[in-house]
């Protein structure tokens, strides 16, 4: 799992403003369509950025990538643009060598941005994609706070979690094996920084149990030898960009609110995702190879009547032993791929605009994965799932990449 390096300044925000949008989304079922409107004039943008259609955009040459083309005069021709006026171009016309302009407020940290927390709020640690004085930012979309601690051993981790102020960030540097469960009762973020950042234990590894707490768990490899890798009992847990595996249940929500997105949940003995709370959002995940020993289980199990805002959307669920998705109560699986299980959908599940093996409809076709044997469920360019998620409002895929106007079915946006 690729993780961006820590910036020179880290961003941390006591209020978790970017996550406030997520809480609103769970409560109201609305999409965050206004998150990219971050400026009214050029003065609202950092440095040489300009305000274009309500969003801060990098000047010519500060976008990503290389380009080739003819520029105007001697300033905008072939090669990599670096500011205004550099290059070896000849002739007239619009060049193609200026790169993609950065868009501030889309949750993607582009060249020239210190942070991007996916919102237009100032005073939350990241303003106009610049880190505010006294704040720290990490991950993408940026998680920001005025308090950050980096830990590399178990004692330091437990101490940092116990004494972190509300909204603080605990950065995990390297693999940690825990003797007892990490019980999180306050509003903090646990974020992995290095590629080997991981948490494992013989029992439950991470337990979210604080009433009213908002806990972000991001960019971590989490496993458990004999119990749940992540257990949610109370509060709101936002799990994103994690690899959850080798446990009894991978993610088990018995209460509170669960938001699970952009993660891999795989090779767990029982259910990959076990939901026993009515408030949840499971989106943009690869869920595969679960129910290793409990052959009556599924990749995703819903055992609570979902509330009106709960969603199972844009997941790729493949090769789970008994069922792909099992519903003890009526639930809809939307814009997802569910294949290679004895029963792709079990119980009271229904599908909406999804590729479900055995459905015998127009979408029941080979999704054309890059390499299913190697658990690479990204889509090849020939996949019939591309642009097929008509009506989807989901903004980003499992890799954090923004979906275009015609979204693809499944967790990956080609």
C-alpha positions in Angstrom: 0.0 0.0 0.0 1.6 3.3 -1.1 1.5 6.1 1.4 2.6 9.7 0.7 5.6 10.8 2.7 5.2 13.1 5.7 5.2 16.7 4.4 7.7 19.2 6.0 4.8 20.5 8.0 2.2 18.0 9.3 -1.5 19.1 9.5 -3.8 18.3 12.4 -7.1 19.8 13.1 -8.9 19.7 16.5 -12.4 19.8 14.9 -11.8 17.2 12.1 -13.7 19.5 9.7 -13.2 17.2 6.8 -14.8 14.4 8.7 -17.7 16.7 9.7 -18.8 16.5 6.1 -18.8 12.7 6.4 -20.9 12.8 9.5 -23.4 15.1 7.7 -23.4 12.7 4.8 -24.2 9.8 7.1 -27.0 11.7 8.8 -28.6 13.1 5.7 -27.6 10.8 2.9 -26.3 13.7 0.8 -23.3 13.8 -1.4 -20.5 16.3 -0.9 -20.9 18.1 -4.2 -19.8 21.5 -3.0 -16.5 20.4 -1.5 -14.4 21.8 -4.3 -15.7 25.4 -4.2 -12.9 26.9 -2.3 -12.4 30.5 -3.7 -14.1 33.6 -4.8 -11.1 35.4 -6.1 -7.4 34.9 -6.8 -6.5 36.3 -3.4 -8.2 33.3 -1.7 -5.7 31.0 -3.2 -2.1 30.2 -2.1 1.0 31.5 -3.9 0.6 31.7 -7.7 -2.6 29.7 -7.7 -5.6 31.4 -9.4 -9.3 31.0 -8.8 -10.9 29.1 -11.7 -14.6 28.3 -11.6 -14.6 28.6 -7.8 -11.6 26.3 -7.2 -7.9 27.1 -6.7 -5.9 25.9 -9.7 -2.1 25.8 -10.3 -0.7 28.1 -12.9 0.6 26.8 -16.2 3.5 24.4 -15.7 2.7 23.6 -12.0 0.5 20.6 -12.7 1.6 17.1 -12.8 3.2 15.3 -15.6 5.1 16.0 -18.8 3.7 17.2 -22.0 4.7 17.8 -25.6 3.3 20.4 -27.9 3.8 23.7 -29.5 3.6 26.8 -27.3 3.5 30.5 -27.9 6.8 32.1 -28.7 9.7 31.0 -26.5 7.8 30.3 -23.3 5.4 27.4 -23.6 6.7 24.6 -25.8 8.0 21.1 -25.5 9.2 19.8 -22.2 8.2 20.0 -18.6 6.7 23.3 -17.6 8.2 25.0 -14.5 6.4 28.2 -13.9 5.7 30.7 -16.6 8.0 31.3 -19.5 10.4 28.3 -19.4 10.7 25.8 -22.3 12.0 25.5 -25.8 8.8 25.9 -27.8 8.5 27.4 -31.2 5.6 28.7 -33.1 2.1 29.6 -32.0 -0.8 27.8 -30.6 -1.7 26.2 -27.3 0.8 23.8 -25.9 0.1 20.5 -24.2 3.1 20.6 -22.0 1.7 22.4 -19.1 0.4 19.4 -17.1 -2.9 18.8 -15.3 -3.8 21.9 -13.2 -4.1 21.2 -9.5 -7.6 21.6 -8.0 -7.6 22.7 -4.4 -10.4 21.1 -2.3 -10.7 17.8 -4.1 -8.9 15.7 -1.4 -6.0 15.0 -3.6 -2.6 16.5 -2.7 -1.3 17.8 -6.1 2.0 19.4 -6.9 2.1 22.9 -5.2 -0.3 21.9 -2.4 0.8 21.4 1.2 -2.5 19.8 2.1 -6.0 19.1 0.8 -8.6 18.2 3.3 -11.5 18.0 0.8 -13.4 21.0 2.0 -13.5 24.8 1.7 -13.3 25.6 5.5 -10.6 27.9 6.9 -9.4 27.6 10.4 -9.3 23.8 10.4 -5.5 23.4 9.8 -5.7 23.4 6.0 -6.7 26.7 4.3 -6.7 27.0 0.5 -4.4 23.9 0.4 -1.7 25.5 2.6 -1.0 24.3 6.2 -2.1 26.8 8.7 0.3 28.1 11.4 0.5 25.8 14.4 -1.2 22.9 12.6 0.0 19.6 11.1 -1.5 17.5 8.2 -1.1 13.9 7.2 -2.7 11.5 4.7 -5.1 12.3 1.8 -7.6 13.7 2.1 -5.6 15.6 4.7 -6.3 14.9 8.4 -5.4 18.0 10.3 -4.8 18.9 14.0 -2.8 21.0 16.3 -1.5 17.9 18.1 0.5 15.1 16.5 2.6 12.3 18.1 4.7 9.8 16.2 5.1 6.4 18.0 7.2 3.3 17.2 6.6 1.0 20.1 3.6 -0.4 22.1 4.1 1.7 25.3 4.4 4.9 23.4 1.2 4.0 21.4 -0.9 3.4 24.5 0.5 6.5 26.2 -0.2 8.7 23.1 -3.8 7.4 22.8 -4.5 7.9 26.5 -3.3 11.4 26.6 -4.1 12.7 23.1 -6.4 15.8 23.2 -9.7 15.6 21.2 -8.8 15.8 17.6 -5.2 14.7 18.1 -3.4 12.5 15.6 -1.3 9.5 16.6 1.1 8.5 13.8 2.2 4.8 13.8 5.7 4.3 12.5 6.5 0.7 11.7 4.9 -2.6 12.8 3.6 -3.0 16.4 2.4 -6.2 18.1 0.1 -5.5 21.0 -0.3 -7.6 24.1 -3.8 -6.2 24.8 -6.4 -4.5 22.8 -6.1 -0.8 22.0 -9.3 0.7 23.3 -10.0 4.1 21.8 -12.6 6.2 23.7 -11.9 9.7 22.5 -12.0 11.6 19.2 -8.5 11.0 17.7 -7.0 9.7 14.4 -4.7 6.6 14.2 -2.7 6.9 11.0 0.0 4.8 9.5 2.9 6.6 7.9 5.4 4.0 6.7 4.6 1.2 4.3 5.1 -1.3 7.1 2.9 0.5 9.6 0.7 -2.2 11.2 -1.1 -3.3 14.3 -1.7 -6.9 15.4 -2.7 -8.7 18.6 -3.7 -12.1 19.9 -7.2 -10.7 20.8 -9.1 -7.7 19.5 -6.7 -5.3 18.0 -8.5 -1.9 17.9 -11.7 -1.3 19.7 -13.7 1.9 19.3 -16.0 2.3 22.3 -16.3 5.9 23.4 -19.9 7.3 23.3 -19.9 10.4 21.0 -16.3 9.8 19.9 -15.2 10.2 16.3 -12.2 7.9 15.5 -10.4 7.9 12.2 -8.3 4.8 11.4 -6.3 5.3 8.2 -3.5 3.8 6.2 -2.8 0.8 8.5 -2.4 -2.9 8.1 -4.5 -4.4 10.9 -4.8 -8.1 11.9 -5.7 -10.2 14.9 -4.9 -13.8 15.6 -8.1 -14.9 17.2 -10.6 -12.1 17.4 -11.7 -9.0 15.6 -9.1 -6.8 13.9 -11.3 -3.7 14.3 -14.4 -3.7 16.6 -16.8 -0.8 16.8 -19.0 -0.8 19.9 -19.9 2.9 20.2 -19.1 6.3 18.7 -18.3 6.8 15.1 -15.4 4.9 13.4 -14.1 6.0 10.0 -11.8 3.3 8.6 -10.1 4.3 5.4 -7.2 3.1 3.3 -6.6 0.1 5.5 -5.6 -3.6 4.9 -7.6 -5.7 7.3 -6.9 -9.4 7.4 -6.0 -12.6 9.3 -8.6 -12.1 12.0 -11.9 -13.8 13.1 -14.0 -10.9 11.8 -12.1 -8.3 9.9 -14.3 -5.3 10.8 -17.1 -6.0 13.3 -19.5 -3.2 14.2 -21.8 -4.2 17.2 -22.9 -0.6 17.8 -22.2 3.0 16.9 -21.6 4.1 13.3 -19.3 2.4 10.9 -17.8 4.1 7.8 -15.5 1.7 6.0 -14.1 2.9 2.7 -11.2 2.5 0.3 -9.9 -0.6 2.2 -9.0 -4.2 1.5 -10.7 -6.7 3.8 -9.6 -10.2 3.1 -8.6 -13.7 4.3 -10.4 -13.5 7.6 -11.7 -16.7 9.2 -15.2 -15.5 9.6 -16.9 -12.5 8.0 -14.8 -9.9 6.4 -17.2 -7.1 7.4 -19.8 -8.0 10.1 -22.4 -5.2 10.7 -24.8 -5.4 13.6 -25.6 -1.7 13.8 -28.2 0.1 11.7 -25.9 3.0 10.8 -23.1 2.2 8.4 -21.5 3.1 5.0 -19.4 0.4 3.3 -18.0 1.8 0.1 -15.1 1.4 -2.4 -13.6 -1.7 -0.9 -12.0 -4.9 -2.1 -13.6 -7.7 0.1 -12.2 -11.1 -0.9 -11.2 -14.5 0.4 -13.1 -14.3 3.7 -14.9 -17.1 5.6 -11.8 -19.2 5.5 -12.9 -21.5 8.3 -16.5 -20.5 9.0 -17.8 -21.7 5.7 -21.4 -20.4 6.5 -20.2 -16.8 6.5 -19.8 -14.1 3.9 -17.6 -11.3 2.7 -20.1 -8.7 4.0 -22.8 -9.6 6.6 -25.6 -7.3 7.5 -27.5 -8.3 10.7 -29.3 -5.1 11.5 -32.1 -3.2 9.7 -30.2 -0.4 7.9 -31.3 3.1 8.6 -32.3 5.3 5.6 -28.8 6.7 5.1 -26.9 3.4 5.3 -25.2 2.3 2.1 -23.3 -0.7 0.5 -21.9 0.9 -2.6 -19.1 0.5 -5.1 -17.5 -2.6 -3.5 -15.8 -5.4 -5.3 -16.6 -8.6 -3.4 -14.9 -11.7 -4.8 -14.2 -15.3 -3.7 -15.7 -15.4 -0.3 -16.5 -19.0 0.7 -20.3 -19.1 1.3 -21.7 -15.8 0.2 -20.5 -12.5 -1.2 -23.0 -10.4 0.8 -25.5 -11.8 3.3 -28.4 -9.8 4.6 -30.5 -10.7 7.6 -32.6 -7.6 6.9 -33.5 -5.9 3.6 -30.5 -4.1 2.2 -29.4 -2.9 -1.2 -26.1 -3.5 -2.8 -25.4 -0.8 -5.3 -22.8 -0.2 -8.1 -20.9 -3.3 -6.9 -19.2 -6.4 -8.3 -20.2 -9.6 -6.4 -18.7 -12.8 -7.8 -17.1 -16.2 -7.3 -19.0 -17.3 -4.1 -21.4 -20.1 -3.6 -24.2 -17.5 -3.2 -23.2 -14.0 -4.4 -26.2 -12.5 -2.6 -27.9 -14.3 0.3 -31.0 -13.6 2.4 -32.8 -10.2 2.0 -30.1 -8.6 -0.2 -31.1 -6.9 -3.4 -28.9 -5.5 -6.2 -29.0 -2.1 -7.9 -26.9 -1.5 -11.0 -24.4 -4.2 -10.0 -22.5 -7.1 -11.5 -23.8 -10.1 -9.6 -22.8 -13.6 -10.8 -25.8 -15.7 -11.6 -28.2 -12.7 -12.0 -28.4 -13.5 -15.7 -28.9 -9.9 -16.6 -27.0 -7.5 -18.9 -24.4 -6.8 -16.1 -23.7 -10.4 -15.3 -20.5 -10.6 -17.4 -16.8 -11.1 -16.8 -15.7 -7.7 -15.2 -12.2 -8.2 -16.6 -10.0 -7.7 -13.6 -6.2 -7.0 -14.0 -5.3 -10.2 -12.1 -7.9 -11.8 -9.9 -5.6 -14.7 -9.0 -3.2 -12.1 -7.5 -6.1 -10.3 -5.8 -5.7 -7.3 -8.2 -9.3 -6.4 -8.8 -8.6 -3.2 -10.6 -10.4 -3.0 -14.0 -8.6 -3.5 -17.3 -9.3 -1.0 -20.1 -11.6 -3.5 -21.8 -13.9 -4.0 -18.8 -17.6 -3.7 -19.5 -17.9 -2.2 -15.9 -16.3 1.1 -17.1 -18.8 4.0 -17.2 -21.7 1.6 -16.3 -22.5 3.0 -12.8 -25.2 5.2 -14.1 -26.6 7.5 -11.4 -23.7 7.0 -8.9 -22.8 10.0 -6.8 -19.7 8.5 -5.3 -16.7 10.8 -5.5 -13.6 8.7 -5.2 -12.5 5.0 -5.6 -10.4 2.6 -3.6 -7.2 4.3 -4.5 -8.5 7.8 -3.6 -8.8 8.7 -7.2 -11.7 10.9 -8.2 -14.5 9.3 -10.2 -15.5 11.0 -13.4 -19.0 11.9 -14.5 -19.6 8.4 -15.8 -18.5 6.2 -12.8 -17.4 2.6 -13.1 -19.1 -0.3 -11.3 -17.0 -1.7 -8.5 -14.4 -0.3 -6.1 -12.0 0.8 -8.9 -12.4 3.7 -11.2 -10.4 2.9 -14.3 
